[in-house]
């Protein structure tokens, strides 16, 4: 396993984990139970982390996270599904209507 991201909050860590899972990259959140003890132990030791199960996916996972952090996608644009013709937001990787 390889760490691809250290988050400031559990919610952010889970968000990135879910996004990676949507891209077919199996991942886990570590240290989510340690966040509440920050101060008793060094804070950098207890921040939530996102790890990918296969090191081969690490670069791809890091690039996806980087795109999201840099807002390098246009949320207002859309694309049309080739299968059903439905309009989808740019942030969707698969069609919300037919899952293609």
C-alpha positions in Angstrom: 0.0 0.0 0.0 1.1 3.6 -0.6 0.0 6.9 1.0 -1.3 9.3 -1.6 -2.8 12.1 0.5 -2.8 13.5 4.0 -6.0 15.4 4.8 -6.9 18.2 7.3 -10.1 16.5 8.2 -11.8 13.1 8.2 -14.5 14.4 5.8 -11.9 15.4 3.2 -10.1 12.1 3.5 -13.3 10.2 2.9 -14.2 12.5 0.0 -11.0 11.7 -1.8 -11.3 8.0 -0.9 -14.7 8.0 -2.5 -13.6 9.8 -5.6 -10.7 7.3 -6.1 -13.1 4.4 -5.7 -15.3 6.0 -8.4 -12.3 5.9 -10.7 -11.7 2.2 -9.9 -8.8 2.8 -7.5 -9.3 0.8 -4.3 -8.3 2.9 -1.3 -8.6 3.2 2.5 -8.6 5.9 5.1 -6.1 5.5 7.9 -5.8 7.4 11.2 -9.5 8.3 11.2 -9.7 7.3 14.9 -6.6 9.3 15.9 -7.9 12.7 14.8 -9.5 13.3 18.2 -6.3 12.8 20.1 -4.4 15.6 18.3 -2.5 17.6 20.9 -1.8 14.6 23.1 0.3 13.2 20.3 1.9 15.2 17.5 -0.8 16.4 15.1 1.1 15.3 12.0 1.0 11.7 13.5 -2.8 11.6 13.7 -4.0 13.4 10.5 -6.3 11.2 8.3 -4.5 9.7 5.4 -5.7 8.1 2.1 -3.8 5.0 1.0 -4.2 3.1 -2.3 -4.0 -0.7 -2.2 -1.9 -1.1 -5.3 1.2 1.0 -5.6 0.8 1.0 -9.4 -2.3 3.2 -8.9 -0.6 5.8 -6.7 0.5 8.1 -9.5 -3.0 8.1 -11.1 -4.6 8.6 -7.7 -2.3 11.5 -6.9 -3.1 13.1 -10.3 -6.9 12.9 -9.6 -6.5 14.5 -6.2 -4.3 17.2 -7.7 -6.9 18.0 -10.3 -9.6 18.3 -7.6 -7.5 20.5 -5.3 -6.5 22.8 -8.2 -10.1 23.0 -9.4 -8.9 22.1 -12.9 -12.3 21.1 -14.1 -15.1 23.3 -15.2 -18.1 22.5 -13.0 -20.5 24.5 -15.3 -19.7 22.5 -18.4 -21.5 19.3 -19.3 -21.1 16.3 -21.6 -23.7 14.1 -23.3 -23.8 10.4 -22.9 -23.2 8.5 -26.2 -25.5 5.7 -25.0 -28.7 7.5 -23.9 -28.0 11.1 -24.8 -28.5 12.4 -21.3 -26.8 15.6 -20.1 -24.2 15.1 -17.4 -22.1 17.6 -15.3 -18.4 17.7 -16.1 -17.6 16.3 -12.7 -19.4 13.0 -13.5 -17.3 10.2 -15.0 -20.2 8.0 -15.8 -23.7 8.9 -16.9 -26.1 9.4 -14.0 -29.0 8.1 -16.1 -27.7 4.8 -17.6 -24.3 4.3 -15.8 -22.5 4.1 -19.1 
